[in-house]
């Protein structure tokens, strides 16, 4: 039976470790942990950008190197596993699978070896295989299998990573899985895919939007609050969806225009035209050494109309979301302070 983990001891005295600490969610989580007086060990692979100056213990480790993880997890009470290779068609499929699946396998095995009390695994809404029509997505929906090509390489890899965690739970690991939607918010030092879109809009370098495109967006700080709640209140072996607010790209751009004071693009390309252009966007971006702002796979995601239900996280973890206008105002203020706009 799934049960909540014991939280009777003083959490502030317990050492926690964070993989993917320099990413968007990681940078926000580490700041929240530090603000809460927690002892934090961050695993650094390629870059510590966004973590400089924080009172944390940094260790060199790589989720693809199992041997580097066991000493990194030594004496650790909770591991927050955020490291991932996010992709909507711009990363090699083999690399996406290796980081998300084998990396998670190494983390779970190292947690068991180091006798970590709890693993909080960050998955994605993309791990779920939507049903027919516009049926809502919730925790009762199946996760993607190898043949669910509509879920994309990333979604299939994240679903497989969840099965890796569930297998480790069966072997004795205390773990909980969280599935956020598209994350927005401040402290995006590595510049996420959506961060690049917002920057392009703020700099007047995105001449058009895409009509009939929408998605569910959630504030990174709201996700962090629920991640912290999951550490002590999440039930072992369970997963929780963390949605925010569904907005069309046109609505998002208008809210962003209010935040940054720059008019939103007036033209929204029809979806058929955007899909045609998406064939050429990735090779053009590669020629310039950049990540494409949109791909055929990202447009597929933006055409999805399935409502996303977060009632379970609301009831059990207290998941709450703030207005997206506030998120965008705070994001622009941070970008301005960082000198990006």
Order of alpha helices (4+ residues) and beta strands (2+ residues): beta-alpha-beta-beta-alpha-beta-alpha-alpha-beta-alpha-beta-beta-alpha-beta-beta-alpha-beta-beta-alpha-beta-alpha-alpha-alpha-alpha
